[in-house]
Amino acid sequence: MQTPFYGNVRQYLSIKDEIDGNIQKVLMSGSFVMGPMLTQFEKEFAAYTGSTYAIGVGNGTDAIWLVLMALGIGPGDEVITHANTFFATAEAIWIAGAKAVLIDCDPRTKCIDPKKIEAAITPRTKAIIPVHLYGQCADMRAIKVIADKHKLAVIEDNAQGIDGRGDTFKQGELSDAVATSFIIQKNLGCFGDGGAVTTNRADINEKIRKLRNHGSAKREHHSFGFNSRLDDIQAGVLSAKLKHITAWTDLRIKWAARYSAGLKGAKTFDLPYVTPGYRHVFHLYVIETKNPAKRESLLKFLNAQGVDAKTHYSIAIHQQEGYPWGKQAQIVGSLTNAERNAATCISLPMFPELTTEEVDYVIAKVMEWDKANA
């Protein structure tokens, strides 16, 4: 059996009429950039997230660095994040001209470890960027306490966590802004690149609306800016999909529970940890081999058996060739947990349109390898 990693075509076909209808509206409107469909989606997304403002931008990377720029964070400043996330989280800090200060992740959740943050704070520190990795929220309550104590901004990287929440908090409640990616692989994905910023701060909203559009809110350019706009066709796709995101998340949670039940008792790898009371949206279902040397063996076995498993992210940020040692990057403390996560992680197929047969086939193949390698 062939079990794909992504269900993009299946998802499109499940709501084809809704997506096609919105695309036709855009095409017939003749307004493809900064038009009425973008305005509609921004209002819908703000309402869905419970935020005062939502600003569509070109992609998730832009979403982060545009928030940094709106906050006046740049050269000479430091921003704390963790090392086992996608390269773009740190890259956005570098694009803004600031220094990325990398600390370790929590060994269970793989999100930023709040206990490591204060040791990394200096007089130059201006912000913390927690990443809701794999779809699980970081411990925002603990992060908020630290941020308030040291008067730091908090920017949530929600590229993988749409529809997630904590036990007593929603995303955006304990931060200055939330940066989101809409690239097709995400839980809420468009048909290309796309992103958004949500915030309750009027000043951030006003500044990003200018920055994304060459420094112009309307026709006048009061400052320099950039070209980072979510186009109306992508906004139309997202508007159609947004109505289904909660149901799709529930299916991800269902498949994750089935994986965990079927893989329970494995000897050679660990299962994902879910913080009690949190809504983990399982953008990725990630297992970790107990022996790092066995990761490639399991991955190759699954691929050979038709299971399109992958790795996210197999090289920690500071271990990559593009990591800019020196003025733009710094490590504080040990990154043991982040390095181990990178060396042992395997992502199993995870999307709402999976079938019971496919999930059970993946379980059977993973357990077959486990038994042979225990």
Steps between C-alpha positions, in 0.01 A plus 500: 500500500620851416437747782575861401627764740272777372132496407490823298303363205259306720430813701444712190256247357307485829406871475568561131182698437570740787858565395417530131213736582726736694766495229233587242385791715853636503550450127171669416567788738811595305669586831777253576724685749378689808146442385166413663577129547809582706295741711236231550753237603680733739171570678416129510844402629498769768160380619611136493814567705325740737743776404422865438704509180620257230739612226566276199866492391714316249608206716568387855860618500393850405236488772769461767745760377230754421387476863861546610527810281166633624637469853817688403722195552810493281880538501651483847196322646465137607206264463473167683365186333588130494718291274276211390260686277487582131789718385263787414429581865859609555534624143225757558699638793807532280302669222388761754869556580484368856691219669331162547577359842435126502410304811390141558155348470296320761586126474133397496312762300795598273381862535720770654598423859391795719753398766782580254380849401619724783863384468495629142364847579739794471450879484473456121216246515179636351275202430429130539368287213343175625414251224191281533698209359323209331166655602540519880494837673803610695455577869378854439409571864859445615637695203266792568617524863863522386421747222311731734776485760763607247273720284543286189271456201362154420436386142337160458617296199178322417598357162415150622240572765179642352199399713726401791464635852621451854301379797401852610617722214449560131771595258544875488372564853846502658707655222538816295438327169463159336677417173337236280595316180247387240730305268317195363649253751349681799180400678342805333681522169451699180616404150839669524674724749305702752502620857335728752556695818231518767522749784296700747736797475387783275856628455628165369202471265554849359874457448478157334226614262743766378812283505338223290400751230813705425444722802158609382163468670326644193674687219744707699834355613584635843792263554688226318348154492491169319288294266346232721131468429268202515330502161125469462497159333690350793271688738202344323644150542564567868153647554344181365724277712465700821143380543627141530814543708349391832357181351829429325689552827268256673589241237872560553449444871304183425777359281765597754310313771478195275874517428581530870273210596644277228863591568474475878754262643762550229855433620706705256333841485304753706156639421392867497424660835181702539491754782192422715207723412662638183347470153792355301401538133756252363631688205755221523491167682862454602658194657863493617730201479668426829823429314590786262696257283176312425303795366610462137440126512137546606445782251637295209297196603176697510566669166577162341167369634306785339471716812603855409657585837729805524719689749415839656758634565798270463768767554474752783535865396845549653633186329412615149745643251299820466516580872668843529741471791608832648306823530169355380483180703581368844444184703426515871541181700484143380280411204496130581123455473477692172789305349352167606159593363657587166699176490216262589174645362280332240168645385233247410228583243254743658213678328122506555414295191695191609300178519485244779663248268791732428561585865485134599741410220750758624465367854557143382814591308649710781436221750645243260826697497483548876471127562791424269724763661408477868 
